[in-house]
């Protein structure tokens, strides 16, 4: 099993979600986060530009069986890309075990 964590633009969330669903990945968690990165966003208030390094993003946490790793990553990369600085990052790590609380079942079948 793999855990895929992605930090994407909020504006790309709906497209990424649909791309994941098309690949058969229908369950994941997400939340809004604020981060600091290479992108510098500017805000204009009453004609004065203010620069900030705090950037609003959406964080996705997805656990999939090994055979879905490539599909999930490619869906995120293709759907989340604008070609501009600040598109985000994808991280993949191994998951040792998963348990279904309701039945105490364990293993990759708990992900379906």
C-alpha positions as CSV (number, residue, x, y, z in Angstrom):
1,X,0.0,0.0,0.0
2,X,1.1,3.6,-0.7
3,X,0.2,6.9,0.9
4,X,0.1,9.7,-1.6
5,X,0.1,13.2,-0.2
6,X,-0.4,16.1,-2.5
7,X,-0.4,19.9,-2.0
8,X,-2.3,21.5,-4.9
9,X,-3.8,24.9,-5.8
10,X,-7.3,25.3,-4.3
11,X,-8.5,26.3,-7.8
12,X,-7.4,22.9,-9.2
13,X,-9.2,20.8,-6.5
14,X,-12.3,20.0,-8.4
15,X,-10.4,19.0,-11.6
16,X,-8.0,16.8,-9.5
17,X,-10.9,15.2,-7.7
18,X,-12.6,14.3,-10.9
19,X,-9.4,12.9,-12.4
20,X,-8.9,10.7,-9.4
21,X,-12.5,9.4,-9.6
22,X,-12.0,8.6,-13.3
23,X,-9.0,6.4,-12.3
24,X,-11.1,4.6,-9.7
25,X,-9.8,6.4,-6.6
26,X,-13.0,7.5,-4.9
27,X,-11.9,7.8,-1.2
28,X,-9.4,10.3,0.2
29,X,-9.2,13.0,2.8
30,X,-8.4,16.7,2.2
31,X,-8.1,19.9,4.1
32,X,-7.2,23.5,3.5
33,X,-3.6,24.5,4.5
34,X,-1.4,27.5,4.4
35,X,2.2,27.1,3.4
36,X,5.4,28.9,2.5
37,X,7.0,28.2,-0.8
38,X,8.8,29.7,-3.8
39,X,5.7,31.4,-5.1
40,X,5.0,35.0,-4.0
41,X,1.4,36.1,-4.1
42,X,0.6,39.7,-4.1
43,X,-2.5,41.4,-2.9
44,X,-3.7,44.9,-3.9
45,X,-5.7,47.0,-1.5
46,X,-6.8,50.5,-2.5
47,X,-4.1,50.6,-5.2
48,X,-1.3,49.5,-2.9
49,X,0.4,46.1,-3.6
50,X,1.1,44.0,-0.6
51,X,3.3,40.9,-0.9
52,X,2.9,37.8,1.2
53,X,4.6,34.5,1.4
54,X,1.7,32.6,3.0
55,X,0.0,30.7,0.3
56,X,-3.4,29.0,0.5
57,X,-3.4,25.4,-0.8
58,X,-5.4,22.2,-0.5
59,X,-3.8,19.1,1.0
60,X,-4.9,15.6,-0.2
61,X,-4.1,12.4,1.7
62,X,-4.8,9.2,-0.3
63,X,-4.0,5.6,0.6
64,X,-4.1,3.1,-2.3
65,X,-3.1,-0.4,-3.1
66,X,0.2,-0.5,-4.9
67,X,-1.4,-1.1,-8.3
68,X,-3.2,2.3,-8.1
69,X,-0.1,4.4,-7.2
70,X,0.9,5.3,-10.8
71,X,-2.7,6.1,-11.8
72,X,-3.2,8.3,-8.7
73,X,0.1,10.2,-9.2
74,X,-0.5,10.7,-12.9
75,X,-4.0,12.0,-12.3
76,X,-2.8,14.6,-9.8
77,X,0.1,15.7,-12.0
78,X,-2.0,16.1,-15.1
79,X,-5.0,17.7,-13.6
80,X,-3.2,19.9,-11.1
81,X,-0.7,21.4,-13.5
82,X,-0.9,25.0,-14.7
83,X,2.8,25.3,-15.7
84,X,3.4,28.1,-13.2
85,X,5.4,28.3,-10.0
86,X,3.3,27.2,-7.1
87,X,1.5,24.2,-8.7
88,X,2.4,22.1,-5.6
89,X,4.1,18.8,-4.7
90,X,3.3,15.1,-4.5
91,X,4.8,12.8,-2.0
92,X,4.6,9.0,-2.0
93,X,5.4,6.8,1.0
94,X,4.9,3.1,2.0
95,X,2.1,2.1,4.3
96,X,2.9,-0.9,6.5
97,X,-0.7,-1.9,7.4
98,X,-4.3,-0.7,7.3
99,X,-7.2,-1.7,9.5
100,X,-10.9,-1.3,9.1
101,X,-12.3,-0.2,12.5
102,X,-15.8,-1.6,12.0
103,X,-14.7,-5.2,11.3
104,X,-11.1,-5.3,12.6
105,X,-10.1,-6.5,9.1
106,X,-6.6,-5.7,8.0
107,X,-4.7,-5.4,4.7
108,X,-5.2,-3.9,1.3
109,X,-8.9,-5.0,1.2
110,X,-9.7,-2.4,3.8
111,X,-9.2,0.3,1.2
112,X,-12.2,-0.7,-0.9
